[in-house]
């Protein structure tokens, strides 16, 4: 089981990621299955084989949730079912599960080691298609491929969607030089510009806050996980290091109240007050990689690669006291990330 809160409880089933050395573990791209080349097998595994996106469109928790038409963003498809997306790079596919029943709704194939995902306010699903150097975008709960963002000569591992802007975290270039953030503005399908930090080596997670600032977690040249803020996420934005050090960088997200949350793949889940005063709120995972919030921040979903499962929080958010717990929600082999439909 997975149970933890601010008074940290450790899982008895916590497992170390097999096959990771101290030099590369737990890296951010999955160990490549089948015919993967030796070069591709060097992609670090965040902990990873898959990614999970929890989308609440427009229901949540498997029960009806009334939303006034005026609250829906332009282009939102009100007929979408509440679902959870999961990607499994070892199998080159992503799957879609009904949020209430957990039944398999759809399998999307033809991908190339897909990892992190994101869902925007209109229900569009973005997949970091790592070995394909691309970000395919699906609508209608994965039924229709609407467009593909190209990410030339990069290995994308996560994506986030702001207001009119998409940010993609690249772990490395395809030449295995340092990663960066590729930024796509105004519907662009090729990068509009890139943001980087000279101290970064492996890019991991990416997130936006409600003011349009973007955040990037990465492993530095010294091997320490770090988080930067890029104010405005514009071409002229310079990285502001938040002074957060992690054992190994993981996913990041910002809640509706503007509080930064992040995963340390070695040490668990942390919550900040704004971007400071961060405290551990959950630990004992097998290897947590990415996570995100559900509709209206009512819960969060965590991809626990080491235990091959998606975990879900229960209790109040922010995580206050022992009423906040994290428990297993769905078994998915090699799950890497969790991304949720933003509030409507």
C-alpha positions as CSV (number, residue, x, y, z in Angstrom):
1,X,0.0,0.0,0.0
2,X,1.0,3.6,-0.3
3,X,0.2,5.7,2.7
4,X,1.9,8.9,3.7
5,X,1.3,12.5,4.8
6,X,3.1,15.4,6.4
7,X,4.0,13.1,9.4
8,X,5.7,10.9,7.0
9,X,4.9,7.2,6.8
10,X,7.2,5.0,4.7
11,X,5.9,2.3,2.4
12,X,7.0,-1.3,3.2
13,X,6.8,-2.1,-0.5
14,X,9.2,0.7,-1.7
15,X,11.5,-0.7,-4.3
16,X,14.6,0.7,-5.9
17,X,14.6,1.0,-9.7
18,X,16.4,-2.1,-11.0
19,X,19.5,-1.7,-13.1
20,X,20.2,1.9,-12.2
21,X,23.7,2.8,-11.3
22,X,24.7,5.7,-9.1
23,X,25.8,7.6,-12.2
24,X,22.5,7.4,-14.1
25,X,19.8,6.4,-11.6
26,X,17.0,6.9,-11.7
27,X,17.2,8.6,-15.1
28,X,14.4,10.1,-17.1
29,X,13.9,8.1,-20.1
30,X,12.8,4.5,-19.9
31,X,15.2,1.5,-20.5
32,X,14.5,0.8,-24.2
33,X,12.8,-2.4,-25.0
34,X,13.2,-4.6,-28.0
35,X,15.2,-3.1,-30.9
36,X,16.3,0.0,-29.2
37,X,19.8,1.2,-30.3
38,X,22.6,1.3,-27.8
39,X,22.6,5.1,-28.1
40,X,18.9,5.3,-27.2
41,X,19.4,3.0,-24.3
42,X,21.5,5.7,-22.7
43,X,18.4,7.9,-22.2
44,X,18.1,8.2,-18.5
45,X,15.0,6.8,-17.0
46,X,13.2,9.1,-14.8
47,X,12.0,6.1,-13.2
48,X,10.1,5.3,-16.0
49,X,8.2,3.4,-18.4
50,X,5.0,5.3,-18.7
51,X,3.1,8.4,-18.0
52,X,-0.3,9.1,-16.6
53,X,-2.6,12.0,-17.2
54,X,-5.8,12.3,-15.1
55,X,-8.3,14.2,-17.1
56,X,-11.7,15.3,-15.7
57,X,-13.8,16.4,-18.6
58,X,-16.2,17.7,-17.2
59,X,-16.9,15.1,-14.5
60,X,-14.7,13.9,-11.7
61,X,-14.6,11.0,-9.3
62,X,-16.9,9.0,-11.6
63,X,-20.0,11.0,-10.6
64,X,-21.7,13.9,-12.3
65,X,-20.3,17.3,-11.7
66,X,-22.4,20.2,-13.1
67,X,-20.5,22.9,-14.9
68,X,-22.2,26.0,-16.2
69,X,-21.7,26.4,-20.0
70,X,-20.0,29.8,-19.5
71,X,-17.3,28.1,-17.4
72,X,-16.1,25.9,-20.3
73,X,-13.2,27.2,-22.4
74,X,-13.6,27.7,-26.1
75,X,-13.3,24.5,-28.0
76,X,-14.1,22.3,-25.0
77,X,-15.9,19.1,-25.9
78,X,-18.6,18.6,-23.3
79,X,-19.2,15.1,-24.5
80,X,-15.8,13.9,-23.2
81,X,-15.8,11.2,-20.5
82,X,-13.7,11.7,-17.3
83,X,-10.6,9.6,-18.0
84,X,-7.1,8.9,-16.9
85,X,-4.3,8.7,-19.6
86,X,-1.4,6.3,-19.2
87,X,1.7,6.0,-21.4
88,X,4.0,3.0,-21.5
89,X,7.2,3.7,-23.4
90,X,8.4,0.1,-23.2
91,X,5.3,-0.8,-25.3
92,X,5.3,2.3,-27.5
93,X,1.7,3.0,-26.6
94,X,-0.6,5.1,-24.4
95,X,-3.9,3.9,-22.9
96,X,-7.0,5.7,-21.8
97,X,-9.1,4.5,-18.8
98,X,-12.5,5.6,-17.6
99,X,-12.1,7.6,-14.4
100,X,-15.0,6.1,-12.6
101,X,-14.8,2.4,-13.5
102,X,-11.1,2.3,-14.4
103,X,-12.1,0.3,-17.6
104,X,-9.8,0.5,-20.6
105,X,-11.4,2.9,-23.1
106,X,-8.7,3.2,-25.8
107,X,-5.2,2.3,-26.7
108,X,-3.1,4.7,-28.9
109,X,-0.3,2.9,-30.8
110,X,2.4,4.0,-33.2
111,X,4.3,6.1,-30.7
112,X,8.0,5.8,-29.9
113,X,8.7,5.5,-26.2
114,X,6.2,8.1,-25.0
115,X,6.6,9.5,-21.5
116,X,5.2,12.6,-19.9
117,X,1.8,14.0,-20.8
118,X,-0.4,17.1,-20.3
119,X,-4.0,18.0,-20.9
120,X,-5.2,21.5,-21.7
121,X,-8.4,23.3,-20.7
122,X,-10.1,22.2,-23.9
123,X,-9.3,18.5,-23.4
124,X,-6.4,18.3,-25.8
125,X,-3.9,15.6,-24.8
126,X,-0.2,16.3,-25.3
127,X,2.3,13.4,-25.3
128,X,6.0,13.7,-25.0
129,X,7.0,11.2,-27.6
130,X,10.5,10.8,-26.5
131,X,12.3,8.8,-29.2
132,X,10.1,10.3,-31.9
133,X,11.3,13.9,-31.0
134,X,7.7,15.0,-31.2
135,X,4.6,15.9,-29.2
136,X,1.5,14.5,-30.8
137,X,-1.7,16.2,-29.7
138,X,-5.0,14.2,-29.5
139,X,-8.6,15.3,-28.9
140,X,-11.7,13.4,-28.0
141,X,-10.1,11.3,-25.3
142,X,-7.3,10.1,-27.6
143,X,-9.6,9.2,-30.5
144,X,-8.4,11.8,-33.0
145,X,-4.9,13.0,-33.7
146,X,-5.3,16.8,-34.2
147,X,-1.7,17.9,-34.8
148,X,1.9,17.1,-34.0
149,X,4.5,19.5,-32.5
150,X,8.0,18.7,-33.8
151,X,10.9,18.9,-31.4
152,X,13.9,18.6,-33.8
153,X,17.1,16.9,-32.4
154,X,15.7,16.7,-28.9
155,X,14.4,14.0,-26.6
156,X,11.2,15.4,-25.0
157,X,10.1,13.9,-21.7
158,X,7.4,16.2,-20.3
159,X,5.0,18.9,-21.4
160,X,2.9,21.6,-19.9
161,X,0.3,24.0,-21.3
162,X,-0.2,27.6,-20.3
163,X,-2.3,30.3,-21.8
164,X,-1.5,30.1,-25.5
165,X,1.9,28.5,-24.8
166,X,3.2,25.0,-24.7
167,X,6.4,24.2,-22.9
168,X,8.3,20.9,-23.5
169,X,11.1,19.6,-21.2
170,X,13.9,17.9,-23.2
171,X,16.1,15.6,-21.2
172,X,18.9,15.8,-23.7
173,X,19.5,16.7,-27.3
174,X,19.7,13.6,-29.6
175,X,23.5,14.2,-29.4
176,X,23.3,13.8,-25.6
177,X,24.2,17.3,-24.8
178,X,22.3,19.3,-22.1
179,X,18.5,19.5,-22.2
180,X,16.4,22.6,-22.4
181,X,12.8,23.9,-22.5
182,X,11.3,24.1,-26.0
183,X,8.5,26.8,-26.1
184,X,5.7,26.8,-28.6
185,X,3.6,30.0,-28.8
186,X,0.2,30.7,-30.5
187,X,-0.4,27.3,-31.9
188,X,3.1,26.9,-33.4
189,X,4.1,23.3,-34.3
190,X,7.8,24.0,-34.3
191,X,9.6,25.6,-31.3
192,X,9.3,29.4,-31.1
193,X,12.3,29.6,-28.8
194,X,14.2,27.7,-26.2
195,X,15.0,28.4,-22.5
196,X,17.9,26.9,-20.7
197,X,20.2,27.1,-17.7
198,X,24.0,26.6,-18.0
199,X,23.9,24.5,-14.8
200,X,21.3,22.0,-16.2
201,X,22.2,18.7,-17.7
202,X,19.1,16.5,-17.7
203,X,15.7,18.2,-18.1
204,X,12.8,16.5,-16.3
205,X,9.5,18.2,-15.4
206,X,7.8,21.4,-16.6
207,X,4.9,23.4,-15.3
208,X,3.1,26.7,-15.6
209,X,1.5,28.8,-12.9
210,X,-1.6,31.0,-13.3
211,X,0.5,34.1,-14.1
212,X,2.2,32.5,-17.1
213,X,5.5,31.8,-15.4
214,X,7.1,28.5,-16.3
215,X,9.1,26.2,-14.1
216,X,11.6,23.5,-15.0
217,X,13.1,20.7,-12.9
218,X,16.4,19.2,-14.0
219,X,19.4,17.4,-12.8
220,X,22.4,19.7,-12.7
221,X,25.9,19.1,-14.0
222,X,26.8,18.4,-10.4
223,X,24.2,15.6,-10.1
224,X,21.8,17.5,-7.8
225,X,18.2,18.0,-8.7
226,X,17.2,21.7,-9.1
227,X,14.1,23.8,-10.0
228,X,14.1,27.0,-12.0
229,X,11.5,29.6,-12.5
230,X,11.4,31.5,-15.8
231,X,9.4,34.7,-15.1
232,X,6.9,35.3,-18.0
233,X,8.3,32.3,-19.9
234,X,9.3,34.7,-22.7
235,X,12.3,34.6,-25.0
236,X,14.1,37.1,-22.7
237,X,13.4,35.1,-19.5
238,X,16.4,34.2,-17.4
239,X,16.4,31.3,-15.0
240,X,15.8,32.0,-11.4
241,X,17.0,29.1,-9.2
242,X,14.5,28.5,-6.4
243,X,17.1,27.0,-4.1
244,X,15.4,23.6,-4.0
245,X,17.8,20.7,-4.0
246,X,16.5,17.2,-4.7
247,X,18.2,13.8,-4.8
248,X,16.9,13.2,-8.3
249,X,14.6,15.6,-10.1
250,X,11.0,14.5,-10.8
251,X,7.7,16.1,-12.0
252,X,6.5,19.5,-10.9
253,X,3.1,21.2,-10.8
254,X,1.6,24.4,-9.5
255,X,-1.9,24.3,-7.8
256,X,-4.7,26.8,-8.2
257,X,-3.5,28.8,-5.2
258,X,0.0,29.2,-6.7
259,X,1.8,26.7,-4.6
260,X,4.6,24.7,-6.2
261,X,4.6,20.9,-5.7
262,X,7.5,18.7,-6.8
263,X,8.6,15.1,-6.7
264,X,12.1,14.0,-5.7
265,X,12.4,10.5,-7.2
266,X,14.5,9.4,-4.2
267,X,12.5,11.0,-1.4
268,X,8.9,11.5,-2.4
269,X,6.4,14.4,-2.8
270,X,6.9,17.9,-1.5
271,X,4.6,20.9,-1.2
272,X,5.7,24.6,-1.0
273,X,4.1,27.7,0.2
274,X,4.3,29.7,-3.0
275,X,7.8,28.6,-4.1
276,X,9.4,28.6,-0.6
277,X,9.1,26.8,2.7
278,X,8.8,23.4,1.0
279,X,7.9,20.4,3.1
280,X,7.7,16.6,2.4
281,X,4.1,15.4,2.3
282,X,4.4,11.8,1.0
283,X,7.2,9.2,0.8
284,X,7.8,5.5,0.5
285,X,7.0,5.2,-3.2
286,X,8.8,2.7,-5.4
287,X,9.9,5.5,-7.7
288,X,7.6,8.4,-8.3
289,X,8.2,10.3,-11.5
290,X,5.4,12.6,-12.6
291,X,2.1,13.8,-11.0
292,X,-0.6,16.3,-11.4
293,X,-3.9,17.6,-10.0
294,X,-7.4,16.5,-10.8
295,X,-10.4,18.7,-11.6
296,X,-10.4,21.8,-9.3
297,X,-7.4,20.5,-7.4
298,X,-9.6,18.0,-5.5
299,X,-6.9,15.3,-5.6
300,X,-3.6,14.5,-7.2
301,X,-2.4,11.5,-9.1
302,X,1.2,10.2,-8.8
303,X,2.9,7.8,-11.3
304,X,4.8,5.3,-9.1
305,X,7.0,3.5,-11.6
306,X,8.7,1.3,-9.0
307,X,5.3,-0.2,-8.0
308,X,3.7,-0.2,-11.5
309,X,0.8,1.8,-10.3
310,X,-1.0,5.2,-10.3
311,X,-1.5,6.5,-6.8
312,X,-4.2,9.0,-5.8
313,X,-4.4,11.3,-2.8
314,X,-7.3,11.6,-0.4
315,X,-7.9,14.3,2.0
316,X,-7.6,18.1,1.8
317,X,-5.4,20.0,-0.5
318,X,-3.1,21.7,0.4
319,X,-1.8,18.7,2.3
320,X,-2.5,19.6,5.9
321,X,-2.0,17.1,8.7
322,X,-2.8,13.3,8.8
323,X,-6.0,13.6,6.7
324,X,-3.9,13.8,3.6
325,X,-3.0,10.3,2.4
326,X,-1.9,8.7,-0.8
327,X,-3.2,5.2,-1.8
328,X,-2.9,2.9,-4.9
329,X,-5.5,3.7,-7.5
330,X,-4.8,1.7,-10.7
331,X,-2.1,-0.8,-11.7
332,X,-0.3,0.2,-14.9
333,X,3.0,-1.4,-15.9
334,X,5.8,1.1,-16.1
335,X,3.8,4.3,-15.4
336,X,5.8,7.5,-15.4
337,X,3.7,10.6,-15.2
338,X,0.4,12.1,-14.1
339,X,-1.2,15.1,-15.7
340,X,-4.7,16.3,-14.9
341,X,-7.3,18.3,-16.7
342,X,-7.0,21.9,-15.5
343,X,-10.0,23.3,-13.6
344,X,-12.9,24.4,-15.9
